[in-house]
Every structure is written in structure tokens, then in C-alpha cells.
């Protein structure tokens, strides 16, 4: 008890301007680690302390760098080789890198695997989203593109629950990544996107999948539905360029150029706001697990809000409105930082910001999928 009181007095003295302080360097052997929240961490195991403290942020951002690079790589792979191949590659990278990362002897090897996990992790949601919206008709594109966001938030809550009960980072790493191996079974359960097959001229394969789906749903398809003339008349068979589609096609012609620049800016601002609030959420209250759970839970009302209003408000108005709401809420919450008497208001503003940011994330996914053609849809979403 005496040690605890002494430690608390020391912490309080750090914020007391009347107490004189001397800056001195520490060594790993001088530190006493608090294991009341976690029993082990990469900060302790890889010595991200003292003058190496900056490495904690550096290695933490490697995952986001991997996601950024993976968005382009996985998008291009998905558009060229198929949605399911890109998804399975993502499963391999996430499961393999995540499991091996728990056994790495040093921070360098762990950082490389963390980077690869980010590359694969981008395929998990991005490619899955594209598959879902391409499986359904235009009537249900918006609904399926928004509903898929809810399991994403639920998955975050499950991870938070696992972290609450598993305070050892190695065990948590394994528990979080080993179940990912089960997703390889999707290769045998989920067919390739018929729209992608049609867009790439593989009509026979698309026909088999669509007819199988119609049989399962007890539907009758017209015999001539897969004739080229019929597909062109129904706008189901897009014109395929002589060369394979690439990243440069996002900027040709002029209309596509301005459209792509606009959406890239939207993606940049939405991503910065969403992940910034997610990473900062653990500092809202004293309990980091409760903070994380609140930050994840508030996403679900945001997605439900989009489902109910997008059909009548449209994409641009609701996206602009929510961008303003989330931006002003984040600015106000930042200005209140450090004011103890307004701590509750800061938390509320932060959650409102996360509500708007998550809703914007859902909208920009759907908006991008609707704006760009099938042959470069995943590339557009990834970039």
C-alpha cells in the first residue's frame, strides 16, 4: 500500500507546477512496469521505452502504411485476377503474418509482419464489400453496402472483448488471428463475382453462377439473357478496353479525372478522421477497454442512420452534412482537452465525431462503388 501511495503522489507531482523537476535519462533496468492493465506488451518485450519510446509510434503506424499500400495492390489484383483470389491472398497474409508475429524474436521482424498484416487486412473489408455489392442488383446495392458495415463494428467489439479477458499480447495475437484460417473455406462456398466475370468477358462462367443462383432461389431465367445483344441492351456487359484496365484509367477522360480527385480527397479526410478517433478513443476515460467499446459501439447507430436517410437525402448532401458534423465535433473536443469540468462534454463530442466519421466511411464506400465501372471498381475503392 505504501508503494502505491508513493507512486500516486509522484504521478500527481508531475502535474504540479510548484514542484521542481529534473530531466534525466532512464534505462530499461530503471523502469518498473505497471501490469494492472496488461500483463505483457510489445512495449516491454521489445523495449520501446526511454530514448526508444519513439519506436512505439513508428511500429504502430506500420499497420496503417501496410493498409495504404495494400489498398492499391489488393484493388489492382482484385480487378485483374478476380475478387475471390484477392480475398484469399488477404486471408493468407493476415493469418500467416498475424500468427507468426506472435513468435518474432525482435521488433524488426515483428514490424515487417505487422506491415504485411496491414496489406492483407485491407482486402478483408474492401474486396468483401465489392463482392457483396456486385452479387445483388442495383436496387439493393446501397442497402447491402451499408449493412455490411455493421458486422465490421461487431468484429471490433469482439476484439475488444478478447483483449479485456486476455491481457497477454502474445496470446491475444494468436486468439485474434488463428480463427482467420477458417476463412479459407470461403473459396469453396462463395463463387466469383458474376459482374466481374461479365466485365472481363468470361460469359460462360458467369452464366453457370447466375443459373445456379436462380435455381437455389427457385427463379426462372430467360433463355436469351446471356446473349451478347441482350447483355448490351441491358447495360450488363460494359465495353471492355483493348488494354487491361489500370490505375491510370481512373484519370481518363476529363470527367473521370475530376471525379477520382474528388473521391481521393473524400477517402483521405474520412480515413484520417475515422482512424484518428479510433486510436485516440482509449484516452477518453480511465478504462481503455470501455473507451474502445464505446468508440466501436457508436459506429452501429451511424450505419443505421445512413440506411434510413440515404435513399431520401441522396449521397452528396448526407456525406457533406456528416463531414461537417464530425469535423466540428472533433475540433470542439480537441479544444476541451485537459479541462476536467468539461470532460463529459468532451467524451460526448468525441463520440458524435466517431458517429459522423463511421457514417461517412460507409457512404464513401457505397458512393465510390456506384460511381466507377466494374472493371476498375476495386482499384477505385482502393485508391
VOGU-3710 file (C-alpha; in Angstrom, 3 decimals, decimal comma):
1> xxxxxxxxxx> 0,000/0,000/0,000  2,854/2,348/0,792  4,374/1,811/-2,637  1,010/2,526/-4,286  0,571/5,773/-2,319  4,111/6,846/-3,163  3,522/6,135/-6,847  0,278/8,132/-6,849  1,969/11,055/-5,117  4,706/11,002/-7,755
11> xxxxxxxxxx> 2,190/10,992/-10,611  0,289/13,917/-9,060  3,509/15,860/-8,605  4,211/15,672/-12,344  1,212/17,936/-12,977  2,008/20,267/-10,088  3,778/23,429/-11,373  5,054/24,190/-7,845  7,174/21,041/-7,783  10,604/21,463/-9,350
21> xxxxxxxxxx> 11,505/18,744/-11,832  14,819/17,493/-13,160  15,017/15,886/-16,593  17,213/12,800/-16,665  17,654/9,832/-18,965  16,400/6,422/-17,928  17,401/2,902/-18,841  15,279/-0,199/-19,270  16,630/-1,596/-15,972  15,444/1,509/-14,104
31> xxxxxxxxxx> 11,801/1,040/-15,072  9,013/-0,545/-13,079  6,156/-1,678/-15,335  2,523/-1,392/-14,320  0,849/-4,750/-15,053  -2,568/-3,770/-13,703  -3,980/-3,327/-17,217  -1,867/-5,693/-19,335  0,463/-8,440/-18,133  2,748/-8,139/-21,150
41> xxxxxxxxxx> 3,104/-5,833/-24,151  5,368/-5,239/-27,131  6,489/-2,009/-25,424  8,087/-4,065/-22,650  9,147/-7,112/-24,677  10,766/-5,085/-27,470  11,941/-2,254/-25,190  10,048/0,673/-26,719  10,928/2,773/-23,671  13,094/5,734/-22,632
51> xxxxxxxxxx> 15,040/7,051/-25,623  13,469/4,296/-27,783  9,949/5,458/-26,989  9,512/6,902/-30,485  9,652/3,354/-31,892  6,269/2,614/-30,330  4,582/5,150/-32,610  6,752/4,150/-35,565  5,921/0,461/-35,347  2,322/1,271/-34,559
61> xxxxxxxxxx> 1,937/3,165/-37,824  3,409/0,323/-39,898  -0,007/-1,364/-39,989  -1,618/1,772/-41,435  1,185/2,096/-44,002  0,512/-1,502/-45,000  -3,189/-0,750/-45,348  -2,421/2,247/-47,560  -0,160/0,266/-49,877  -2,465/-2,750/-49,696
71> xxxxxxxxxx> -5,434/-0,698/-50,855  -3,710/-0,165/-54,207  -2,160/-3,637/-54,502  -5,277/-5,559/-53,492  -7,529/-3,347/-55,586  -5,441/-3,965/-58,691  -5,226/-7,721/-58,008  -8,974/-7,928/-57,473  -9,777/-6,139/-60,736  -7,265/-8,138/-62,786
81> xxxxxxxxxx> -7,396/-11,643/-61,298  -10,781/-11,735/-59,584  -12,399/-10,871/-56,272  -12,028/-14,275/-54,623  -8,325/-14,620/-55,463  -7,628/-11,228/-53,887  -9,682/-12,146/-50,830  -7,844/-15,447/-50,339  -4,498/-13,648/-50,664  -5,677/-11,270/-47,943
91> xxxxxxxxxx> -6,631/-14,209/-45,720  -3,179/-15,739/-46,233  -1,363/-12,501/-45,382  -3,437/-11,697/-42,302  -3,494/-15,191/-40,811  0,122/-16,038/-41,648  1,628/-12,688/-40,625  -0,561/-12,393/-37,541  0,262/-15,859/-36,211  3,984/-15,657/-36,986
101> xxxxxxxxxx> 4,115/-12,165/-35,449  3,462/-13,651/-32,008  6,756/-15,560/-32,159  9,146/-12,966/-33,569  12,353/-12,544/-31,540  12,868/-8,837/-32,289  10,970/-5,707/-33,252  12,267/-5,639/-36,831  10,781/-8,978/-37,833  7,586/-8,136/-35,958
111> xxxxxxxxxx> 7,347/-4,812/-37,781  7,690/-6,465/-41,191  4,909/-8,926/-40,385  2,743/-6,151/-38,986  3,189/-4,295/-42,284  2,152/-7,414/-44,239  -0,878/-7,835/-41,964  -1,966/-4,318/-42,927  -1,680/-5,149/-46,628  -3,820/-8,245/-46,229
121> xxxxxxxxxx> -6,250/-6,606/-43,820  -7,295/-4,086/-46,426  -8,522/-6,898/-48,649  -10,736/-8,240/-45,866  -13,201/-5,403/-45,990  -12,521/-3,725/-49,335  -12,770/-6,836/-51,512  -15,602/-8,304/-49,427  -17,537/-5,058/-49,825  -17,133/-5,134/-53,610
131> xxxxxxxxxx> -18,214/-8,784/-53,779  -21,362/-8,023/-51,775  -22,473/-5,070/-53,887  -21,766/-6,991/-57,108  -23,779/-10,023/-56,018  -27,003/-8,009/-55,742  -28,894/-5,951/-58,320  -28,775/-2,138/-58,475  -31,904/-1,976/-56,325  -30,074/-3,413/-53,305
141> xxxxxxxxxx> -26,553/-2,060/-53,869  -26,902/0,732/-51,325  -28,544/-1,470/-48,690  -26,006/-4,298/-48,936  -23,121/-1,809/-48,968  -24,333/-0,264/-45,701  -25,448/-3,386/-43,854  -22,013/-4,972/-44,288  -20,588/-2,188/-42,105  -22,479/-3,420/-39,024
151> xxxxxxxxxx> -20,631/-6,776/-38,754  -17,408/-4,770/-39,123  -18,267/-2,830/-35,933  -19,352/-6,027/-34,192  -15,993/-7,587/-35,052  -14,236/-4,640/-33,406  -16,341/-5,185/-30,283  -15,398/-8,879/-30,238  -11,712/-7,938/-30,425  -12,196/-5,516/-27,541
161> xxxxxxxxxx> -13,873/-8,274/-25,520  -10,993/-10,652/-26,247  -8,499/-8,000/-25,156  -10,426/-7,446/-21,914  -10,093/-11,089/-20,885  -6,646/-11,751/-22,433  -4,078/-9,319/-21,077  -1,031/-11,045/-22,598  -0,247/-9,674/-26,063  1,174/-12,930/-27,482
171> xxxxxxxxxx> -1,924/-14,922/-26,509  -4,204/-12,167/-27,776  -2,328/-12,090/-31,072  -2,890/-15,818/-31,548  -6,538/-15,768/-30,434  -7,269/-12,909/-32,845  -5,546/-14,421/-35,892  -5,881/-18,209/-35,700  -9,668/-18,141/-36,420  -8,878/-16,247/-39,643
181> xxxxxxxxxx> -7,653/-19,570/-41,081  -11,283/-20,714/-41,240  -11,916/-18,096/-43,944  -10,027/-20,227/-46,461  -13,211/-22,307/-46,551  -14,948/-19,417/-48,324  -13,109/-20,419/-51,502  -15,350/-23,496/-51,709  -18,543/-21,730/-50,596  -18,588/-18,364/-52,390
191> xxxxxxxxxx> -18,445/-18,133/-56,204  -16,631/-15,430/-58,125  -18,477/-12,169/-58,741  -20,685/-12,634/-61,846  -20,401/-8,932/-62,643  -16,609/-9,146/-62,699  -16,803/-12,232/-64,926  -19,147/-10,407/-67,305  -16,947/-7,309/-67,306  -13,897/-9,388/-68,226
201> xxxxxxxxxx> -15,696/-11,320/-70,958  -15,936/-14,685/-69,150  -19,582/-15,173/-70,046  -19,748/-18,959/-69,677  -18,518/-18,867/-66,084  -20,881/-16,024/-65,232  -23,779/-17,932/-66,771  -23,108/-21,022/-64,642  -23,018/-18,993/-61,433  -26,145/-16,977/-62,213
211> xxxxxxxxxx> -28,127/-20,050/-63,254  -27,042/-21,858/-60,086  -28,191/-18,882/-58,026  -31,517/-18,780/-59,832  -32,023/-22,486/-59,175  -31,326/-22,073/-55,466  -33,839/-19,204/-55,301  -36,433/-21,060/-57,420  -36,314/-18,454/-60,186  -36,639/-18,901/-63,933
221> xxxxxxxxxx> -34,191/-17,104/-66,213  -34,987/-16,223/-69,840  -33,067/-18,428/-72,261  -31,608/-15,471/-74,178  -30,464/-13,485/-71,130  -26,805/-14,311/-71,728  -26,755/-13,496/-75,427  -24,365/-10,663/-76,179  -27,053/-8,448/-77,711  -29,261/-8,834/-74,659
231> xxxxxxxxxx> -26,437/-8,049/-72,253  -25,505/-4,918/-74,174  -29,104/-3,725/-74,334  -29,499/-4,258/-70,593  -26,145/-2,486/-69,916  -24,876/-5,590/-68,136  -21,917/-6,065/-70,446  -19,688/-2,980/-70,293  -17,388/-2,038/-73,092  -14,021/-3,619/-72,399
241> xxxxxxxxxx> -10,946/-1,606/-73,397  -8,375/-3,242/-75,624  -5,769/-2,965/-72,871  -6,240/-4,239/-69,363  -7,650/-1,575/-67,002  -5,104/0,086/-64,735  -4,692/2,839/-62,166  -4,299/5,414/-64,962  -7,822/4,675/-66,188  -9,113/6,438/-63,073
251> xxxxxxxxxx> -7,966/9,719/-64,646  -9,299/9,264/-68,180  -11,318/11,027/-69,578  -11,563/14,515/-68,030  -14,794/13,791/-66,152  -13,238/10,702/-64,576  -10,159/12,748/-63,646  -12,106/15,240/-61,535  -14,320/12,516/-60,119  -11,297/10,494/-58,992
261> xxxxxxxxxx> -9,562/13,507/-57,419  -12,723/14,362/-55,507  -13,183/10,841/-54,179  -9,493/10,551/-53,243  -9,846/13,650/-51,099  -13,020/12,242/-49,533  -11,235/8,988/-48,726  -8,261/10,832/-47,236  -10,347/13,026/-44,938  -12,715/10,240/-43,873
271> xxxxxxxxxx> -9,873/7,813/-43,140  -7,897/10,376/-41,125  -10,941/11,260/-39,034  -12,147/7,679/-38,507  -8,832/6,075/-37,532  -7,674/9,158/-35,630  -10,739/8,947/-33,394  -10,403/5,170/-33,073  -6,772/5,327/-31,921  -7,420/8,273/-29,591
281> xxxxxxxxxx> -10,516/6,694/-28,044  -8,531/4,746/-25,410  -7,651/8,042/-23,672  -11,234/9,267/-23,151  -11,874/7,576/-19,800  -9,656/5,812/-17,292  -10,673/2,359/-18,546  -9,191/1,862/-22,073  -11,410/-1,174/-22,717  -14,582/0,781/-22,024
291> xxxxxxxxxx> -13,276/3,590/-24,232  -12,659/1,231/-27,112  -16,063/-0,427/-26,702  -17,882/2,930/-26,744  -15,945/4,034/-29,826  -16,882/0,823/-31,672  -20,497/0,698/-30,495  -21,276/4,252/-31,660  -20,485/3,159/-35,220  -23,611/0,971/-35,399
301> xxxxxxxxxx> -26,095/3,883/-34,967  -24,062/5,743/-37,601  -24,531/2,937/-40,115  -28,236/2,580/-39,272  -28,661/6,345/-39,732  -27,251/6,048/-43,260  -29,584/3,164/-44,104  -32,648/5,212/-43,196  -31,697/8,569/-44,760  -29,523/7,889/-47,828
311> xxxxxxxxxx> -32,425/6,772/-50,000  -34,292/10,052/-49,498  -31,446/12,536/-48,959  -29,031/11,276/-51,598  -25,297/10,687/-51,351  -23,749/14,140/-51,633  -25,951/16,026/-49,145  -25,691/13,455/-46,373  -21,939/12,964/-46,915  -21,336/16,734/-46,743
321> xxxxxxxxxx> -23,567/17,102/-43,682  -21,840/14,314/-41,761  -18,381/15,586/-42,730  -19,250/18,934/-41,158  -20,731/17,303/-38,041  -17,744/15,023/-37,442  -15,226/17,788/-38,208  -16,771/20,365/-35,865  -17,204/17,764/-33,120  -13,541/16,750/-33,321
331> xxxxxxxxxx> -12,351/20,372/-33,241  -14,565/21,167/-30,240  -13,453/18,010/-28,392  -9,819/18,923/-29,002  -10,302/22,429/-27,620  -11,765/20,971/-24,416  -8,780/18,677/-23,803  -7,422/19,000/-20,262  -10,489/20,766/-18,817  -11,634/18,373/-16,086
341> xxxxxxxxxx> -15,001/20,064/-15,509  -15,958/19,561/-19,186  -14,618/16,020/-19,523  -18,083/14,507/-20,078  -18,825/17,044/-22,828  -15,527/16,183/-24,493  -16,448/12,479/-24,468  -19,880/13,210/-25,962  -18,369/15,371/-28,714  -15,784/12,698/-29,472
351> xxxxxxxxxx> -18,493/10,037/-29,815  -20,546/12,339/-32,062  -17,440/12,773/-34,187  -16,993/8,992/-34,391  -20,698/8,628/-35,255  -20,265/11,013/-38,198  -16,902/9,593/-39,271  -18,140/5,997/-39,367  -21,250/7,047/-41,282  -19,058/8,941/-43,781
361> xxxxxxxxxx> -16,912/5,824/-44,187  -19,996/3,786/-45,092  -21,252/6,401/-47,542  -17,944/6,896/-49,340  -17,658/3,137/-49,917  -21,119/2,976/-51,488  -20,642/6,222/-53,397  -17,352/5,059/-54,939  -18,809/1,678/-55,894  -21,685/3,409/-57,686
371> xxxxxxxxxx> -19,533/5,992/-59,479  -16,956/3,706/-61,080  -17,483/0,839/-63,571  -16,946/-2,809/-62,693  -13,597/-3,251/-64,457  -11,888/-0,647/-62,207  -14,277/-0,604/-59,220  -11,918/-2,270/-56,747  -8,982/-0,177/-57,965  -11,085/2,971/-57,437
381> xxx> -12,093/1,947/-53,923  -8,525/1,003/-53,100  -7,105/4,316/-54,235
//
